[in-house]
């Protein structure tokens, strides 16, 4: 681990604060609009949907059990992020508790409006009940969020490039699309890292030049909001630069965990008799991942499933796209609701010694 400021001395990033009402209303309007479009599409394609749903009867159970096992293991891998940070702070929590904490936090982030704030508050309270100081609990939640966003951006970048390049590669006979997509995603990520590691004066100077180019951005309210975002980026950047190796390690753990979910989607497709590549599953899961992150409707309001179906159809999966999306979301999210509900009750219960006092 790199030397530098101790982890517990760092302030948590600004994204822990609740989002403003106006952006939140815009997100609601956007999500409701998407849900309305989804409803129209469902009605228009109801006959095709009925045929696709009949494919659920042909599911091969061993592949589905394998997919479920991979999802469970992937959440265990995600919980390892907390274990690594806790160890660096001199704490230790049981494996099962960390797994339940991870599942509950993820379900909260997708089930309620402003889920990121709710998940952050849940993590603070849960770790505080385990005797971890508030500053260290905030650091745990902050590093988990940073590593997750970094991994999500990498997979999301891969997904976008893969979707764009796949039709072109089919016409040109290319077979290296996954490698090209991965290379572009990594290059874009490294370019973003390079920009964010510039001195604060350079970032602010770049912001000023952008404001001069685009007149609408010169409005005081817009300029103030952009300045807040820059301050947030700088705060998060300082957190990363203080312990770069730790952040890279956490991001690698998140990538492995998200890759496990993608592999589970691949097994779901296999259970329906569809032979696809891991690149197809990773691209579809990446787009669905981004959708679930920015959706404020409970459980995604069906938009995540719709996006997953759309991407799978674009990648030539065929009629199995709909049942695959339904089964994957059932295993990846909906089946975890009882676990999260029971876990929340368990994790929010004060320790026995605290109750006796």
N, C-alpha and C positions, 0 to 999 in steps of 0.2 A: 504494500500500500504506500502511496506517495506521502511524503512528509508535507506538512503544511498546517493550516489552522485545524484544530480539533473539530470533529464533526459537530459536537454538541454546542460549539460556539457560533455556529452559523445560524442566521435567521432564516425561517421558512420563506419560500417564495411568495409572491403576491397573489398567485392564483388560488390561494386558499380562501380569499375573501369572496363573499357572495357576488354573483354577477348582477349588473344593473338591471332595472326593470325593463327598460326599453329594448335592449338586445334580447332579453329573455322573451318578451312579447313577439319579437320578430321571429325567434326560433319556433315559438308555438305556432305562429301563422304559417311558417314554412312547412312545419311538420304536418299540420292539419291539411294544407294544400296537397302535400304528397299523399297523405292518407286518402283524400278525396279522389285523386287520380288513380290510386290503387284500386279503390272501390269500383270506379268506372271500368277499369281494365278487367277486373274480375267478372263483372256482369257481361262485358262484351265477349270475353273468351270463356264463358262458363262451360260450354260443351267440351272444349279442349281440356279445361281443368278437370272435368269429370273423368275423361279418358286417362289423364295423367294420374289422378288419384287412385285409379284401379291398379296402377303399378305397385301400390303399397302392399297389395296382396301377394306379390311375388318376391318380397324381401327375404334374403337369406340371413337367418338369425345369427350364425357364427360371425359374419362380418359386422353385424350391428353390435354384437357384444364386444368385438374388438374395438370398434369406434368408441363405445362407451368407456371402455378401459383406458383408451388413449386420452379421452377428455378428462377423466379423473386424474390421470398422471400429469396431464398438462397443468391442471390447477395446482397440483403438488409442486410442480416446477415453478409456477408463478409465486407460490408461497415462499420459495427459497430466497427470493429477493429480500423479504423481511428477515429471514434467518441470517443472511450475510450481513445486513446492516446492524441487526441486533448484536451479532458476535463482535463487530467492530466497536460497539458501544459497551461491551462487557455484559450483555444480557443473554438469556436463553429462555425460549418458550417452546412448549411441546409441539411436535410435528402435527398432530391432529388439530390442535387449537389454531395453529397458523394456517392450515388448509381451510378450516371452516371460516376463519377470518377473511381469507382471500376470496372464497366463494361468496360470502355475504357482502363484502365490499363491492364486488363486481356486479352482483345482482342489484344492489341498491343504486349503483351508478346508472343502470339501465332501466330501472323500474320507476323512478321518481323524477319529476322535473328538477333541473339543476342538480342532476345526480352526482356530479363531481363534488359539489359542496357537501351533499349528504353523505357521500362515501368518505370524504375527508373527516367530517365530524364524527362519523362512526369509528374510524380508525383511531382518532385521538382518544375518544372515550374508552374504546376497547383496550388500548395499550396502557392508558392511565390506570385502569382497573387492575392491571398486572404489575403495578408498581413502577412503571416507566415514567420519568418526568415529562411534563408537558412539552418542553423544548425538544427533547429527544423523540417524543411521539410525533411532533410536527415534522421533524426531520425524516422520520421513517416514511410518513405519508408523502412528503415532498419528493424523496428519492425514488419511491415506487412510481409516482406519477411521471417524473422526468424520464425514467428508464422505459416506462410503458409508451410514452409519447414518441421517444426516439425509435423504439422498435416498430411502432405502428407506422411512423413516417417511412421507414425503410420498406416495410411490406407494402404499404400503400403506394409508394413510388414504383415498386416492382410491378404491382397490379396494373397501374395505369399504363406503363410502358408495354407490358405484356398484352394488354387488351388492344392497344394501338398497333403493335407490331404483328400480332397473330394473323390478321387477314392479309397483310402485306407479305408475310413469310409464306403463307399458303400459295400465293400467286407466284412468288419467286422461288419456291422450293427450298427455303431456308429451314434448317433444323436446330439452329442455335439461339432461338428466341429467348428461352429462359436465361441463358448466359448474358445475352445482350441486355435484357431487362434488369437483371441483377447488377450488371456493371453500371448502367445508367442510374439506377436507384442509389447505389453506393457513391457514385461521383456527385450526384445532386446533394446527397447528405453531407459529404465532405465539403462541398462548396458552401453549404449553409453553415457548417461548423467553422469554416474559415472566416466567413462574414461575421459570425457572432463572436468570434474571438478577437476581433479588431478592438482597438481602444474605444472607450466610451465617446471621446470627442469625435472620432471618425464616424461612429454610428449616428451620432447626433447631427454631424455635418451632412451625412448622406440623407438623413431625414429632411433636413432643411432644403436640400436641393430637390428632393421629390416634391415637397410642398410648393416650390416655385414652378415646377413643371406642370402640375395639375391644379388649376384654379379651384376646383371644388374642395380640394384638401386644405385650402387656406382658411376655411371657415374656422373660427375659434373653437367651436365644440369638437369638430373633427380633429383639429390639431392637438387639442388637449387629450383626446382619447388616444391618438397615436403616441403622444408623449408618455402616457401611462403604460402603453404596451411596450415601448422601448425600455421604460424603467423596470417593467416586469421581466423582460428578456435579460436585462443586465443583472438583475437579482438572481435569476435562474442560472445565468452564465457563471456568476461568481460561485454558486453552489457546485457547479460541475467542475470548474477549474481548480477548486480547492482540493478535490479528490478525483482526478480524472480516471485513474485506473479502476476505482471502485464503481464509478458510473458506467464505464465500459463493461465491466464484469456484470453489473446488473442488467444492462441492455442486452448482453449476450444471453443471459438467463431468460429474459422476456422473449427474445427471438426464438429460442428453443421451445418455449411454452406455446407461443403462437404457431410455430411450425407444427407442433403436436396437434393442435386443433385442425390445422389444414390437412394433416394426414388422416385425421378422423373423418373429415369430409370426403377424402378420397376413398376410405373404407365404406362409407355410406353409399357412394356411387357404385362401388364394387358389389355391394349387397343387392343393388338393383340391376346387376348385369352389365354395368357400363364400365368399360376399360378406359381410363383417362390417366394423364400424367400428373405428377405432383405439381408441376407448374400451373396446370389448370385449376387444381384445388386451391393452391396458394393465392392465385390471382382472384378467384371468386371470394375466398375468405377475406382477403385484404380489402376489397371494396365493401363487403358487408361489415367489416370491422370499423371502417371509417364512418359508415352510415350509422351504426349503433352508437358511435361516440358522439355524434352531433344531433342525434334524435332525442327530442324531449318527451315523446309519447311513451306511455308505460309499455315496457317490453319491445319498443320499436314501433308499436301500432301496426304491425304487418309490413312496414316499409323495408325492414331488414330482409325478411323473407322474399319480398318482391324483388329487391335489388339482387339478392342471391340467385333467384330464378333467372332474372334478366341476363346476368353475367354468364351463368352456365349455358343459357341458350346461345348467347353470343359466341361461346367457346365450343359450340356444336355438340353439347351433351344430349340434346334431343328431348323426348317426352319425359325422360327421367329427371329433368331439371326440377320440376315442382315437387314431386315426392322426396327427392334428395334434400331440397331446401327445408321442407317440413320436418323430415326426420332429423336432420342435422340440428336445426334450431330446437327441436324437442329435447335432444340429448344435451346440447350445448348450453341451453338457457332455461327452457320451461321446466325440465325435470329437476332443476336445481332450486326452484322456488321453495319447495318444502324444506330443503336443506338449509337455505338461507334464513327462512322464518324461524326454524328451530335453533339455528346457530345464533341468530340475533338475540333470542331470549337467553340462551346460555351465556353468550359473551358479555351481555349487559348486566349479568347478575354479579353483585359485589362478592368478593371473596369472603369466606366464612369468618376469618379473623376480623375483617372490616365490619361485618354485620354484628359480631359479638361485642365490638367496642361501642 
